[in-house]
Amino acid sequence: MAHLTVLVCLALVLVAGSSGCTRRHYRLDADREVAEIINEKSFDPRWALPPNFSIAMDPRSRYYEPYDQDCPPMPPDDPASHQYMHYVGGHKGWPYWHRFGERWTLENDRWRALLGRYVELTEDGKVILNVDSALRLARIHSPSYQSQLETLYLSALDVSTERFRLSTQFFGTNANTYTHTGRLRGLGTERNNLQTDSTFTVRRRFATAGELLVGFANSFVWQFTGTDTDNTTSILNFSLVQPLLRAAGQDIALEQLTIVERALLGNLRAFERYRQGFYTQVVIGEAGVSGPTRRGGFLGGTGLTGFTGQGAGGLGGVGEVTGFGRGGFGGGGGGGGGGGVTGFAGGGAGAVGGFLGLLQQLQQIRNTQDTLNLQLRTLGLLEANLEAGVIDLTQVDQFRQNIETERANLLQAQIALENAIEVYLIGTLGLPPDLPVELDDEMIRQFQFIDPRNTAIQGEIADLQTAVGDLGAEPPLEPMRQAIGKLPAIIERVADEFRTVDSDMRRMRERIEIRKQQMTGAEQQLLDRDVQQLEDALQELRQRYAMLESGPRQMLEQLTEQNRREIGTRLVTWIGDFYRLVQELSLVQARARLESVVIEPIELSYDQALRIALIHRPDIMNARASLVDTWRLISFNADALQAGLNVTFSGDVRTDRDNIFSFHGKQGTLRAQLQFDAPFTRLLERNNYRQALIDYQRDRRQFIQTIDSVHQSLRQTLRQLRQLRTNLEIQRRAVAIAIRRVDLTREDLSRPVPPPQPGQPATQLGPTAALNLLTALSDLRSTQNNFMSVWLNYYAQRMRLIRDLGIMKLDEEGRWIDEPIDPALLEHLEEIPIPPPIPSQWLKELGLPGERDDELPPEHEAPPYEPPVPTSVRTAAGDSAAPADAPAHRSSADEAAAHTTPQRQVVPAIAITDEVEPEPVRNPDGGHSSARRHPALSGRRIR
């Protein structure tokens, strides 16, 4: 019975110990540690994340997991494949696959019901889509945004793994063995033994590459035969291994941790830049940036467990491991719209993407609709002229044909907008295409040059004009009275339109003062003249309105059965005059709104833009750090070329009695070992080292080209901004001309034709009268679209410039804080170190030629290399410090080289000045390089 009790107790202990902590405990423990690590790296406000970093999905997201994350139910499976989970290869499968239940939908089924809590909805449940709501929806629902957070999380896990490798680690094991030996096997004695072996181990790796291992082992043996004896034995051992040459020193022991720590810092910067690109993606449809990239797990582990220093699989694969900032720097654009009769207008800037692109398409549809409505109203006039014989059928049919074409184009544009909205919902916001949305057009209302209310008034007047014309030459009294009775309400609405135009004129005067700041004196005088003409035209319209205002009341008072024909004629004339008044008022309003559109000017030179970007862009910071990582791997791979010399101390002590802690020195041993590995075979190590040298030179060239690419991209953006700024004024004049052409051609068609002389045909309108109006209307629509496209592209390019300068500020919700460029950004300059060349002594020690030794004949041997005095790096704040990426130590190989060669080169910094005289840069072997200027800073002095 005692034996059974001991066995049961041991079994219970083993079961309790094997269960460990729960899944949830480990998940939350990882979350806590990651949050601490990321908070530790968030020491700079330029890339700091809020405390308590988390990758938990927002409960409002359609991708939120409402079930237990650690024990999720089984998702829907393919029926044909599912059978193999329960019966496979003639064997019954595991019966507990369904222990957590099953789910029938993959997305959060409550996300639609929660929309109204964080975005505004219309009365019929549509999402009102604007920049803020689109950004909010994208942050909550976008899979891309969540993936970037998770990549950042995994990068922090890599840091956790590498820190663990250098921390004190504890291990414990237990093995219980019950042995029964029969009589015959036991030499006439039956034996029953129970043995339990326990070990406890402590391991510690040091920053010097040494490793200490301390262990305690104990064995209990119970003999359940005869007198039931028991005995115990314990052993305490240790081992300390310290390399002295190969694989020794902090540069080797800390390299894995250094890589992941720097990678996490780089990923925090990359995530901040991704947030900026995420905003531009939502607003203008162009991200132009890359996000965090995980650097660990080469051989499947969480951290750099595959660290070998060889090829593309380990840290020798420089491009794969340390390649921050290797992506491109991009931008984009698109085309405009139009159809029907082709006019003379052109020169637009194309389409933008994102939410602004949707608004652009919406306004183009409105412009097409306005043009179509005006054509339909004009068609009645043309048909009346056709009946009167003053215009030929060909022109009227051409007008009719263009109307049908315009209708088809309008339908196509509407379908295209619906398709674009669905693509935007899926690709950018992470939402399904059937989500009903309504575009908030506040950003493009300034491009609605003609108030929709004015257009509606014109439509009512045109309908009334048609109705009065249908009354005939002898109009009935009562219909005449009803028609005249509708006019006071229309007159009052036109009075409201005058007040709206007054407001537009005041806003125009305010905006003009902003525009004048960027104009020459002659341009200001020309603008003042145009404004004065516009004010005179508005005053003349007021006078005409005052004369026409009392007309309906007088006609209604004078209307009798006897004079209804005369009053009918007066009514037709009055409606025509009032219709033209409203049309001309709309054109004055269009001009006022046109002149009110302004842009935020950018006054920045090419050099200033480059300086700002070099200081503030996170990807350039990462590219610089990445290059130093590549440079550091030269020393890492060079270390493997040395001889191996390890010192080992080990020993153990045992117990001398039946007591687990009765250790005695007489039962101990102590060993000391000096192990030497001669460097006879180092071919693989040599190849790895040579690869590291080549990889560094490649990355060094690529870094220089990266700066060139940034410089060229900024120059291109600044040039495009200047071009768009000038083109905006060109298109503004084009719209003004188109407005005047529409006014003149419409007036030609509306001008009364003199009655024909007896026996003579009616006086014909010009043979191109209708075509002239169609062309003018087409150009008005095109110039409006072009003007809007130029403004939107300028806005998008300005946003890209702020992002590519690295100075885009975002609030906590990820919204752009649109502020002018701070002049203080140009007060301090940062001097960027040139990537250091490889000291020739490193190559000569390997028996390899120097970088120029294989190029120069013996008689042209270069003089001994004299490195420049180490310089400090001037930061953006103007202070001086040691180079941020300078190594904190030197390996033993470096120390040996220091006795035979000068100190490693600390590269002089680049300062951008206005001097153009180049100063030669010395090669590592002495002599002067033919590349006198930094490629990215051509035309400026390098000092």
Rosetta blueprint (number, residue, H / E / L):
1 M L
2 A H
3 H H
4 L H
5 T H
6 V H
7 L H
8 V H
9 C H
10 L H
11 A H
12 L H
13 V H
14 L H
15 V H
16 A H
17 G H
18 S H
19 S H
20 G L
21 C L
22 T L
23 R H
24 R H
25 H H
26 Y H
27 R H
28 L H
29 D H
30 A H
31 D H
32 R H
33 E H
34 V H
35 A H
36 E H
37 I H
38 I H
39 N H
40 E H
41 K H
42 S L
43 F L
44 D L
45 P L
46 R L
47 W L
48 A L
49 L L
50 P L
51 P L
52 N L
53 F L
54 S L
55 I L
56 A L
57 M L
58 D L
59 P L
60 R L
61 S L
62 R L
63 Y L
64 Y L
65 E L
66 P L
67 Y L
68 D L
69 Q L
70 D L
71 C L
72 P L
73 P L
74 M E
75 P L
76 P L
77 D L
78 D L
79 P H
80 A H
81 S H
82 H H
83 Q H
84 Y H
85 M H
86 H H
87 Y E
88 V E
89 G L
90 G L
91 H E
92 K E
93 G L
94 W L
95 P L
96 Y L
97 W L
98 H L
99 R L
100 F L
101 G L
102 E E
103 R L
104 W L
105 T L
106 L L
107 E L
108 N L
109 D L
110 R L
111 W L
112 R L
113 A L
114 L L
115 L H
116 G H
117 R H
118 Y L
119 V L
120 E L
121 L E
122 T L
123 E L
124 D L
125 G L
126 K L
127 V E
128 I E
129 L E
130 N L
131 V H
132 D H
133 S H
134 A H
135 L H
136 R H
137 L H
138 A H
139 R H
140 I H
141 H H
142 S L
143 P H
144 S H
145 Y H
146 Q H
147 S H
148 Q H
149 L H
150 E H
151 T H
152 L H
153 Y H
154 L H
155 S H
156 A H
157 L H
158 D H
159 V H
160 S H
161 T H
162 E H
163 R H
164 F H
165 R H
166 L L
167 S L
168 T L
169 Q E
170 F E
171 F E
172 G E
173 T E
174 N E
175 A E
176 N E
177 T E
178 Y E
179 T E
180 H E
181 T E
182 G L
183 R L
184 L L
185 R L
186 G L
187 L L
188 G L
189 T L
190 E L
191 R E
192 N E
193 N E
194 L E
195 Q E
196 T E
197 D E
198 S E
199 T E
200 F E
201 T E
202 V E
203 R E
204 R E
205 R E
206 F L
207 A L
208 T L
209 A L
210 G L
211 E E
212 L E
213 L E
214 V E
215 G E
216 F E
217 A E
218 N E
219 S E
220 F E
221 V E
222 W E
223 Q E
224 F L
225 T L
226 G L
227 T L
228 D L
229 T L
230 D E
231 N E
232 T E
233 T E
234 S E
235 I E
236 L E
237 N E
238 F E
239 S E
240 L E
241 V E
242 Q E
243 P E
244 L L
245 L L
246 R L
247 A L
248 A L
249 G L
250 Q H
251 D H
252 I H
253 A H
254 L L
255 E H
256 Q H
257 L H
258 T H
259 I H
260 V H
261 E H
262 R H
263 A H
264 L H
265 L H
266 G H
267 N H
268 L H
269 R H
270 A H
271 F H
272 E H
273 R H
274 Y H
275 R H
276 Q H
277 G H
278 F H
279 Y H
280 T H
281 Q H
282 V H
283 V H
284 I H
285 G L
286 E L
287 A L
288 G L
289 V L
290 S L
291 G L
292 P L
293 T L
294 R L
295 R L
296 G L
297 G L
298 F L
299 L L
300 G L
301 G L
302 T L
303 G L
304 L L
305 T L
306 G L
307 F L
308 T L
309 G L
310 Q L
311 G H
312 A H
313 G H
314 G L
315 L L
316 G L
317 G L
318 V H
319 G H
320 E H
321 V H
322 T L
323 G L
324 F L
325 G L
326 R L
327 G L
328 G L
329 F L
330 G L
331 G L
332 G L
333 G L
334 G L
335 G L
336 G L
337 G L
338 G L
339 G L
340 G L
341 V L
342 T L
343 G L
344 F L
345 A L
346 G L
347 G L
348 G L
349 A L
350 G L
351 A L
352 V L
353 G L
354 G H
355 F H
356 L H
357 G H
358 L H
359 L H
360 Q H
361 Q H
362 L H
363 Q H
364 Q H
365 I H
366 R H
367 N H
368 T H
369 Q H
370 D H
371 T H
372 L H
373 N H
374 L H
375 Q H
376 L H
377 R H
378 T H
379 L H
380 G H
381 L H
382 L H
383 E H
384 A H
385 N H
386 L H
387 E H
388 A H
389 G L
390 V L
391 I L
392 D L
393 L H
394 T H
395 Q H
396 V H
397 D H
398 Q H
399 F H
400 R H
401 Q H
402 N H
403 I H
404 E H
405 T H
406 E H
407 R H
408 A H
409 N H
410 L H
411 L H
412 Q H
413 A H
414 Q H
415 I H
416 A H
417 L H
418 E H
419 N H
420 A H
421 I H
422 E H
423 V H
424 Y H
425 L H
426 I H
427 G H
428 T H
429 L H
430 G L
431 L L
432 P L
433 P L
434 D L
435 L L
436 P L
437 V E
438 E E
439 L E
440 D L
441 D L
442 E H
443 M H
444 I H
445 R H
446 Q H
447 F H
448 Q L
449 F L
450 I L
451 D L
452 P H
453 R H
454 N H
455 T H
456 A H
457 I H
458 Q H
459 G H
460 E H
461 I H
462 A H
463 D H
464 L H
465 Q H
466 T H
467 A H
468 V H
469 G H
470 D L
471 L L
472 G L
473 A L
474 E L
475 P L
476 P L
477 L H
478 E H
479 P H
480 M H
481 R H
482 Q H
483 A H
484 I H
485 G H
486 K L
487 L H
488 P H
489 A H
490 I H
491 I H
492 E H
493 R H
494 V H
495 A H
496 D H
497 E H
498 F H
499 R H
500 T H
501 V H
502 D H
503 S H
504 D H
505 M H
506 R H
507 R H
508 M H
509 R H
510 E H
511 R H
512 I H
513 E H
514 I H
515 R H
516 K H
517 Q L
518 Q L
519 M L
520 T L
521 G H
522 A H
523 E H
524 Q H
525 Q H
526 L H
527 L H
528 D H
529 R H
530 D H
531 V H
532 Q H
533 Q H
534 L H
535 E H
536 D H
537 A H
538 L H
539 Q H
540 E H
541 L H
542 R H
543 Q H
544 R H
545 Y H
546 A H
547 M H
548 L H
549 E H
550 S L
551 G H
552 P H
553 R H
554 Q H
555 M H
556 L H
557 E H
558 Q H
559 L L
560 T L
561 E L
562 Q L
563 N L
564 R H
565 R H
566 E H
567 I H
568 G H
569 T H
570 R H
571 L H
572 V H
573 T H
574 W H
575 I H
576 G H
577 D H
578 F H
579 Y H
580 R H
581 L H
582 V H
583 Q H
584 E H
585 L H
586 S H
587 L H
588 V H
589 Q H
590 A H
591 R H
592 A H
593 R H
594 L H
595 E H
596 S H
597 V L
598 V L
599 I L
600 E L
601 P L
602 I L
603 E L
604 L L
605 S L
606 Y H
607 D H
608 Q H
609 A H
610 L H
611 R H
612 I H
613 A H
614 L H
615 I H
616 H H
617 R L
618 P H
619 D H
620 I H
621 M H
622 N H
623 A H
624 R H
625 A H
626 S H
627 L H
628 V H
629 D H
630 T H
631 W H
632 R H
633 L H
634 I H
635 S H
636 F H
637 N H
638 A H
639 D H
640 A L
641 L L
642 Q L
643 A L
644 G E
645 L E
646 N E
647 V E
648 T E
649 F E
650 S E
651 G E
652 D E
653 V E
654 R E
655 T E
656 D L
657 R L
658 D L
659 N L
660 I L
661 F L
662 S L
663 F E
664 H E
665 G E
666 K E
667 Q E
668 G E
669 T E
670 L E
671 R E
672 A E
673 Q E
674 L E
675 Q E
676 F E
677 D E
678 A L
679 P L
680 F L
681 T L
682 R L
683 L H
684 L H
685 E H
686 R H
687 N H
688 N H
689 Y H
690 R H
691 Q H
692 A H
693 L H
694 I H
695 D H
696 Y H
697 Q H
698 R H
699 D H
700 R H
701 R H
702 Q H
703 F H
704 I H
705 Q H
706 T H
707 I H
708 D H
709 S H
710 V H
711 H H
712 Q H
713 S H
714 L H
715 R H
716 Q H
717 T H
718 L H
719 R H
720 Q H
721 L H
722 R H
723 Q H
724 L H
725 R H
726 T H
727 N H
728 L H
729 E H
730 I H
731 Q H
732 R H
733 R H
734 A H
735 V H
736 A H
737 I H
738 A H
739 I H
740 R H
741 R H
742 V H
743 D H
744 L H
745 T H
746 R H
747 E H
748 D H
749 L H
750 S H
751 R L
752 P L
753 V L
754 P L
755 P L
756 P L
757 Q L
758 P L
759 G L
760 Q L
761 P L
762 A L
763 T L
764 Q L
765 L L
766 G L
767 P L
768 T L
769 A H
770 A H
771 L H
772 N H
773 L H
774 L H
775 T H
776 A H
777 L H
778 S H
779 D H
780 L H
781 R H
782 S H
783 T H
784 Q H
785 N H
786 N H
787 F H
788 M H
789 S H
790 V H
791 W H
792 L H
793 N H
794 Y H
795 Y H
796 A H
797 Q H
798 R H
799 M H
800 R H
801 L H
802 I H
803 R H
804 D H
805 L H
806 G L
807 I L
808 M L
809 K L
810 L E
811 D L
812 E L
813 E L
814 G L
815 R L
816 W E
817 I L
818 D L
819 E L
820 P L
821 I L
822 D L
823 P H
824 A H
825 L H
826 L H
827 E L
828 H L
829 L L
830 E L
831 E L
832 I E
833 P E
834 I L
835 P L
836 P L
837 P L
838 I L
839 P L
840 S H
841 Q H
842 W H
843 L H
844 K H
845 E H
846 L L
847 G L
848 L L
849 P L
850 G L
851 E L
852 R L
853 D L
854 D L
855 E L
856 L L
857 P L
858 P H
859 E H
860 H H
861 E L
862 A L
863 P L
864 P L
865 Y L
866 E L
867 P L
868 P L
869 V L
870 P L
871 T L
872 S L
873 V E
874 R E
875 T L
876 A L
877 A L
878 G L
879 D L
880 S E
881 A E
882 A L
883 P L
884 A L
885 D L
886 A L
887 P L
888 A L
889 H L
890 R L
891 S L
892 S H
893 A H
894 D H
895 E H
896 A H
897 A H
898 A H
899 H L
900 T L
901 T L
902 P L
903 Q L
904 R L
905 Q L
906 V L
907 V L
908 P L
909 A E
910 I E
911 A L
912 I L
913 T L
914 D L
915 E L
916 V L
917 E L
918 P L
919 E L
920 P L
921 V L
922 R E
923 N L
924 P L
925 D L
926 G L
927 G L
928 H E
929 S L
930 S L
931 A L
932 R L
933 R L
934 H L
935 P H
936 A H
937 L H
938 S L
939 G L
940 R L
941 R L
942 I L
943 R L
